[in-house]
Amino acid sequence: MRKLWQRWAWVIFAAVFAALIFVPDLLPQRAPDPVVMEHIQCAAVAVALGQFLFTRQEAGQSLDPAFLAAFEARQDRLQDYLEGLRRRDDRHNILVRPVIAEAETARDASVAADGDAYIDRAWQDLRSCHDKLFPGVA
C-alpha cells in the first residue's frame, strides 16, 4: 500500500510540475502595448540609420557634425528606453530584435536604391517619431 501511495505522489508531483511549466505557454498572451511598440519601432529606425551612418563614416565620407550630434542625442534617448525594457524584464523586450531586423531589411532595400535619399527619409522618420514620443525634448 505504501509503494502505491509513493507512486501516486510522484505522478501528482510530475503533473503539477508539468502544468506549471506548460500551461502559461498555452494561455493567450496580451496584445503588445501600442505606445511601447511605437518606441520600439522608433528605436529600430535609429539603430538602422546609425548602422548606415557608421558604415558611411568608415568608408571615409564626412557627415555634418551638427547632424551627428542631433542624431546621437535622439538615439541615446531611445537606447535608454530599450535598456529600461531590458532592466524591467518587460514582456515587450522579446519584440525588440525582430522589429530591428525588419528596419534593417527595409534599410538595405532603400539603400540599394539611393543611400542619400535613405538618410534624408530615415532622419525625417526618426525626428517625427522621436518628437511625438518625447514632446518638448530636442
N, C-alpha and C positions, 0 to 999 in steps of 0.2 A: 504494500500500500504506500509506503514511504517513497519508493522508487517512482511510482506513478505520479505522485504529487510533485516530485522534483522535476520530472519530465514536463508536466504541465506548467510548472513555474517557469521553466526555460522557454517553452513555447510562447507563453504570455509575455515574457520579457522581450523575446525576439520580435513579436508582433507589435508591441508598443514602441520599441526602438525603431523598427522599420516605418511605422506610422509617423513618428516624429521626424524622420528623415525625408520621406517621400510625399507626405500629404501637403506640405507647403508648396511643393512644385506643381501639384495638381489644382490648387486653388487659383481662381482668376486673379491676375495682377491688376492693380490700379493703373489707369492711363497716366502717361507722363504729364507732369505739370507743364502747361504751355509756356509759362513765364521762364521756367528753368530751361526748357528746350530752346527758347529764344536766346538765352545767354549762351548755351552750348553751341548753337549754330553761329552766333556772332564770334565766339572764340574760335570756332573751326575756320571761319573766314580769315581771322587774324593769323592763325597758325599757317594756313596755306599761303597767304600773302607774305608772311615772314620768311617762310622757306624759299619762296621765289626771290625775294629781295636779297636774301643771303647768297643765293647762287649767282645773282647779278653782281654783288659785291666781290665774290670770289673770282668771278670772271674779269674783274678789273674795271667794271663800269661804276662810275661815281654817281651817287644819289644825293639829292638835296639834304643837307644836314637838318634843316628845319622840318622837312617831311619825315625824316627818320625819327627825330625826337617826338614828333606828334604821334607817329605810328607806335613807337615803343611805349609811350605813356598809355595809349589805349590797350595795347597788347598786354602790358603788365597788369592793368586793372582786370582784364578778362582772365588772365592766367591766375591771378589771385582768387578770382571767383571759382575757377576749376579746382584750385588747390583746396578751397573751402569744402567743395563737394567731396574730395578725397578724404580730408580730415574728419568730416562728419560721417563718413561711410554712407553717403546719401544713395538712395536707390537709383538715382539718375546717373550716377557715376559710370555705370556699365554702358550707358548710351554714348559717352563722350567719344570713344575711339571710333565707332562706326560713323558717327557724324563727321569727324575729322577726315576719315578715309573718303567719304563722299565729297567733301570740299576739295581734297587733294585731287581726286579724279576729275572733278569739274575744272579745277585749275589747269591740270595737264591738257585737257581738251581745249580750253580757252587760250592757253599759251601757245599751243600748236598753231592756232590761227593768227594771233598777234599778241606778243608779250607786253608791249607798251599799253595797248588798249586794256589788257587784263589788269595791269597795275592801276590804271585810272578807275576802271569799273569796280575792282575789289576794294580800292580805297574809299570810293563813294559808298559802297555797301557797308563797309566797316564803320565809317563815320556815322552813317544814318542809324545803323542798329545800335552802336555804342551810345550815341546821343539819346536814343529812345530809351535804352535800358538804364543809363546813368545820366538823367537830366541834370543840367547845371554844372556838369563836370567836363572840362575841356580835355 
